[in-house]
């Protein structure tokens, strides 16, 4: 299933498609950005560990309960969006190439993923100081419903985070 952005080609058309093996080198390269890891906070333990990265993606792509989508803009791979079960809830996450931040691509990609998901509520989490991610989530209809603390690999410290929810 492919979700499309109605913008004309060449104007930053965002599309989602199932993740392909050929997308993984792009995803791995995006995770090598130290600033992106710091801002995202809750990323991989060691972004440079390719074996751990490959094992993680093999596991999530093989799990039918997890929805994984590659985000493309005008045909270029720019990131991914994922919906996954956490207990009885569904949670979403996304990662975009830092070079593509600030253009509305994350908001449009997340909105397209949410359109694929029939279940509600959907939850998300963001570091409290990650204003850009909070803005993306709020533009997609999420509201803050709580807060939490957790160890953030990208900062090597405990970080406060917002818990957000998109209701029916």
C-alpha positions in Angstrom: 0.0 0.0 0.0 1.4 3.4 -0.9 0.3 6.7 0.6 0.9 9.8 -1.4 1.1 13.5 -0.8 -1.0 15.5 -3.2 1.8 18.0 -4.0 3.0 17.9 -7.6 6.3 16.2 -8.3 9.3 18.4 -7.7 7.5 20.3 -4.9 8.7 17.9 -2.2 6.2 15.1 -2.8 6.2 12.8 0.2 5.4 9.1 -0.3 5.4 6.1 1.9 6.1 2.5 0.8 7.0 -0.7 2.4 10.7 -0.9 3.6 13.0 -2.6 1.1 16.4 -4.1 1.8 17.9 -1.4 -0.4 16.6 1.3 2.0 18.6 0.1 4.9 21.9 1.6 3.9 20.2 5.0 3.8 18.6 4.5 7.2 22.0 3.4 8.6 23.7 6.5 7.2 21.0 8.8 8.7 21.7 7.3 12.1 25.4 8.2 11.8 24.6 11.9 12.4 25.7 12.7 16.0 23.3 15.8 16.1 20.3 13.8 14.9 21.1 11.2 17.6 21.4 13.9 20.3 18.1 15.5 19.3 16.2 12.2 18.9 17.7 11.1 22.2 16.1 7.6 22.2 18.1 5.9 19.4 20.4 3.0 19.1 22.9 2.1 21.8 25.7 2.3 19.3 24.7 3.9 16.0 27.9 2.7 14.3 27.1 -1.0 15.1 26.0 -2.2 11.7 25.4 -5.8 12.8 23.0 -4.6 15.6 21.3 -2.2 13.1 20.8 -5.1 10.6 19.5 -7.4 13.3 17.0 -4.8 14.5 15.6 -4.1 11.0 15.4 -7.9 10.2 13.4 -8.3 13.4 11.0 -5.4 12.9 10.4 -6.1 9.2 9.6 -9.8 10.0 7.0 -8.9 12.7 3.6 -8.7 11.1 2.3 -6.5 14.0 4.8 -3.8 13.1 4.1 -1.4 10.2 7.3 -0.1 8.6 7.3 2.5 5.9 10.1 4.1 3.9 9.6 7.9 3.4 10.6 9.2 0.0 10.6 12.8 -1.2 10.6 13.1 -5.0 11.8 9.5 -5.2 14.8 10.0 -2.7 14.8 7.9 0.5 14.8 10.4 3.4 13.7 8.3 6.4 11.2 5.9 7.9 8.0 5.9 9.9 7.0 2.9 12.1 4.0 1.8 14.1 4.5 -0.9 16.7 2.7 -2.5 19.5 3.6 -1.7 23.1 1.4 -3.9 25.3 -2.1 -3.2 24.3 -1.3 0.2 22.7 0.2 1.2 19.3 3.1 3.6 19.3 4.6 5.5 16.4 8.1 6.6 15.7 10.0 8.3 12.8 13.5 9.2 11.7 14.3 11.6 8.9 17.6 12.5 7.4 18.7 15.7 9.3 19.4 17.4 5.9 15.6 17.2 5.3 14.5 18.6 8.6 12.4 21.8 8.6 10.5 21.1 5.3 7.3 19.5 6.7 8.3 16.1 5.5 8.1 14.4 8.9 4.6 15.8 9.5 3.3 14.7 6.1 5.0 11.2 6.4 3.5 10.7 9.9 0.1 11.9 8.7 0.2 9.3 5.9 1.2 6.5 8.2 -1.6 7.4 10.6 -4.1 7.3 7.7 -3.0 3.6 7.2 -3.7 2.7 10.9 -7.3 1.8 11.7 -6.7 1.6 15.5 -6.9 4.4 18.0 -5.6 5.6 20.3 -2.0 5.8 19.0 0.8 6.9 21.3 4.1 8.6 20.7 7.0 9.9 22.8 9.4 12.7 22.5 12.2 14.2 24.6 10.8 17.3 26.3 13.3 19.5 24.7 12.7 18.2 21.2 10.5 21.1 20.1 10.5 20.1 16.4 9.3 16.5 17.1 6.6 17.8 19.5 5.5 20.2 16.7 5.2 17.3 14.2 3.2 15.3 16.7 0.9 18.2 17.6 0.3 19.0 13.9 -0.8 15.4 13.4 -3.4 15.7 16.3 -1.4 14.3 19.2 -1.9 15.8 22.7 0.3 15.4 25.7 -1.2 12.9 28.1 1.7 12.3 30.5 5.4 12.4 31.0 8.2 9.9 31.7 11.9 9.6 32.2 14.2 7.2 30.5 17.8 6.5 29.6 18.6 8.1 26.2 21.4 6.5 24.3 21.8 9.5 22.1 22.7 11.6 25.1 24.1 9.0 27.4 21.9 10.3 30.2 18.4 10.1 31.6 16.0 12.4 29.7 12.5 13.6 30.5 10.0 12.9 27.8 6.4 13.7 26.9 4.0 10.9 26.3 1.4 11.9 23.6 -1.7 10.3 22.3 -3.9 10.6 19.2 -7.4 9.6 20.2 -10.3 8.3 18.0 
